[in-house]
Amino acid sequence: MNIEQHPFEPFLPKDARILFLGSFPPQPHRWSMPFYYPNWINDFWRIMGLINFNDKDHFCNITEKRFNEADIRKFCTQNGLAFYDTATQIRRLKDNASDAFLEVVTPTDIPALLQQIPNCTTLVTTGQKATEVISSTFNCPIPPIGSHIEIKIGNRPINFWRMPSTSCAYPLPINKKADAYRQLLKWNNWGQAPIVSFFHLHFGKLPVVFGGQEANYDYAGYASGPIHGRSEIEMFQ
């Protein structure tokens, strides 16, 4: 199987405060632009449009079925949003865009990315594969979906947020995904940590994974018993 090299350079505005990390871009024939979250059926840029402009199509060219790359780059630069992925080289075990069939050959050097954006305090994963790579790389727990933990990368404290996938295959309505990402951005802008996570608000429990074990936690932090076999399966990025 062929090894694929990451097709994009890291997008690292000098004043970036948030670093978004996915798994790996889809194959080029799925792109609607040569930038992050390029698949027309991925909702990341629609979510950003909803949150910031109350218009899910703000970054969309509906007629041509593509995202407006120049507007997106300008928006991300002005708002301190950086982007890359958790792998620089992968193999696709099947000829599709599913994270479930991505083999990470070379993980990304996250500390090296962070050295280039010294104002960054928040690292965000946007899917299960990316989350697992960060957890494995830094030997840290996996936070509940829509919530965060603090980790150390070198001597630097970083808020590690795990967000719901923006893939259309992830079974959550776009407005609910937007609620989660709105909470992330509000927390980063005003430093107000959420009292109850997005996942708890919408699903009632907080699944936290560490050492291969998963347990449900209520808002007070008490385990209500282990559950197994749950994961996010991203069909498209």
N, C-alpha and C positions, 0 to 999 in steps of 0.2 A: 504493500500500500504506500502511496506517495505521502511524503511529508510536506505539509503546507507551511509556508512562511507567512507571518502576519503581513497583510497587504498595506496597512496604514502606519504612518508615524504616530507616536503618542501626541495627543493634543493637550498641551500643557501651558495655558495662559500664565504669565508670570505672577499674577495675583490670585491664582486659583485657590479656593478654599475647600472645594469638594472634588474628589477623584472618583469617577464612576468606572467600575470594572465589570465588564461582561466576561463571557467565556472566549469567544472567537467569532469573527465575522462569518456570515454565510458565504456560499460560493458566489462568485461575481455575477452569475446570471440572475441572482435574486436581488441584486442591488438596485436601488432607485437613485442612488448618489454614492460617490466614493468617500463616505464618512461613516461615523459610528451609528449603529442601529439603522442600516441602510435599507432593510427589507420593507417594502411598502405596507406589508401586513403586520409589521411590528408597531406597537402603539406608543413607543417612548416619546416621540416628538409630538404626537397628539396629546399625550399627558402633559408635556411641558406647555403646549398651547392652552390647554384647559386651565392649568394652574395660573399661568402668568398673564393670559389675555382673554380668559373665559371663552376660548374658541379653539376647539380641537383641530381645526383645519388651518390654524394661523401659519404653520410652517409647511403647508401642503400646497402643491400644484395639482388640483383635483383633475384637471383636464389631461395632464400628462402623466398622472399617477407617479409623482415623484415628490421628494422633499426639497425644500429650497435651501441648498447647502450654504450659500453665502449668508442668508439671514440667520441660519442656525449657528454658524461660526461666529458671527458678530454677537449674537445673543449670549453664547457661552463665554466669549471673551469678556464681555461687559459684566457678566454675572459670576465670574470666577468658577466656571465649571470645566473640569479637566476630564479627559477620557482616554482609556486604553482597555486592554483585556488581560486576563490572568494567564494567558499562554502566548508565547511568541512563535511556537511551532506545534502543530497537531497532526494527527492522522484521523481521517474520517473512516470509521469502521463500516458505515453504510453511506450510500450516495444520497444523503439528505442533510438537512440543517439541524438535526436533533442533537441537543447536548448529550443525550443519553448514549450516543454513538460517537462521541468525540474522545479521542485518547490524547492526553496532554503529553507531548514529547519534551518540550522545554518550557517550564513555567517562567513567567515574567519576573524580572528583578524589581520587585516593588520598592525596596529601599532606594534603589537608584532613581526610580521615578520621583519619589518623594523628595529626594535631594534637589531636584530641579524646580520644585514648587514649595518653597519653605513656609508659605502661609497656609498650606493645606493642613486641616485638622480632622477631616472627615473622609473616610474611605467607604464606598458604597458598592455592594455587589448586587447585580440585577438578575440573578438566577442561581439555581442549585449548584451547577458545576463550578461557577466562579466562587461561590460561598465555600464549597468544600476545599478548593485550592487554597484559599486564604486561611481556613481553619487548619489545614494540614501544614502549610508553610510556617505559620506563626504559633502552632500548637495552642490554639485557643478554642473556646467553645463556639458553637454556632448559635447566634442570637435568634430570638423569635422573629418571624417575618414581620416587617414593619417596625422593628425596634433595633437597639444597638447595645454594644458593650464597649468598654474602653480596653484597648490593647496597647502594648508597647512595641514599637518598631525601632530598633536601636534604643536610644534613650528618649525617644519621642512618643508622647502619648497621642494616640489616634482613636477617634470614635469610629468603630466598625459597625456599619449599618447593613442589615440584610433586608432587601426590598423584594416585593413580589415581582415576578417576571413580567416584562411588558409584552411578551409573546402573546399572540392571539390564541395560542394553544393553552395558555394558563387560565384555568377556569374561574375568572373573576371579572365582573363588568369593569369597563374602562373608568367609570366614575368612582368606583371603589379603589381601583389602583391609584387614581389621581388623589384620592383622600390620603393614601399612604405616603405618596411622594410630596404632597403638600405639607404633611406633618414633618417630614425630613427637612425640607427647605426652611420651614418656619423655625425648627429647632436650631438649625445652623445659623440663621440670620439673627435670632434673638436670644439664643442660648437657653431656651426654655425646654427642659426635658419633658416628654410626655409622661403623665401619671400612669396611664394605662396604654399598652401598645395597641396599634391598629389591629393586629391579629386578634387580640382579646376582645376588642370592641365588636368585631364582625363575626368571630367564630367562637368566642367564649373561653378559650384556653390558650396558653402560651407553650408551644412545643419547643423545648430547648434540648440540643443534642451535644453530648460530650463523651468522648471515648467510645463511640459507637452505640451509646444508649440514648434513647429519647424518652422524655417524660413530659407530661402536661403540667403546667404551672398556672395557678390562678393569679389574679392581680396582686395578691399579697406575697406571692413567691413560694407557696407551698405546693409540693408535688402531689398530684392526684393519681399517679400511677403511670407505669411505662406503657408506651405504645410503640409499635414497630411497623416497618414497611411503608412509611409515608415519605414521599419525596416530590419535588417539583420535576416534571418532565417537560422540558422546553422543546417543542417541535420546530420553532423558528426563533431566530434572534433578530 
